[in-house]
Amino acid sequence: AAESKKENKRALKKIANLEKRVLEKKFYSIDSYREVNDIRYRIFKEKINFLREGEATKDIVKQAQEYQKNAEISYQKALALRNEAEKANQADRKYDKLAIANTYEILALENQKNALATFAGILPVKDQKRKIRESLSRVSDQQRKMDTISVDLKREKALREKGTDITKISKTETKGISEAPKKSAERKKTEDDRSGQARFERERRSEIQEFKYEFTILKTSPYSASNPIPVNVTLPERVIYRIQLAVFRNPVPPDYFKGLSPVLAEIIPESGLTRYYTGTFRKFVDAQAALPAVQNLGFQDGFIVAHFMGKKISLNRARNLE
């Protein structure tokens, strides 16, 4: 028994040391991101100021200045969160604040890129509402593509039920294919492998089809006592972006988040707190385009978060995985 206690003590000590090393690496990584983001922010700002004094039209300068203004707002929020992180007593709270600060740093850089693209003539002058509509249109286009995949899968299933060899069917040929004769063992193995890969692809596409990537702002809230906000929804096993709205200890009324849709809730088991999110996006640019509309609705503290395989990850990593 004494030996067992010693082993447990050694194991706990080893775990504590490993956790400490992991946390140190996380802080090192996020600090490295901060240094790079600071350098890029300063360079972009100098370039924007230089181009502003050039021969650009008033409309272009005005639009670019609007982007830079949004960048400065996001950057100031990042600085404020960094200061809060310095005062935090607990390491996990400190890291959370630095991670959110990193989100605002990336938003600032994205706005600066838009400003530079405006000066270069790559990004035409347009108002913010139109940009959001175009982003939502991209989400709808993606949904239509998924619907097409669903139709293809249904047709493929019907052909398989008839005993048709689907591996020989082209996109334009769905008739006149007879059942193939007996094949050699080697050829059969190849086709089995191909069939397994096709099944994997179908399952993956089916998963994407079942989960809807969407964001809309309705006139009134779609949630009520009879239609409550969904809680702990299973996320797809790929990169997904959402806008975190708030964290509350007690449940809020179903219509608290006005016309935002969808709104999803996540209960944190350790603390009993509930996080609330809006929107489900496959691309960072789509979430970024929707964020101003969310903030203009009164949720100024909203920010973008990323998930992969059901777990939160940094925005930098998420964008690399898109």
Summary of the structure (lengths in Angstrom):
residues: 322
radius of gyration: 25.3
end to end distance: 51.8
largest distance: 82.1
contacts: 879
relative contact order: 0.09
helix: 60%
strand: 11%
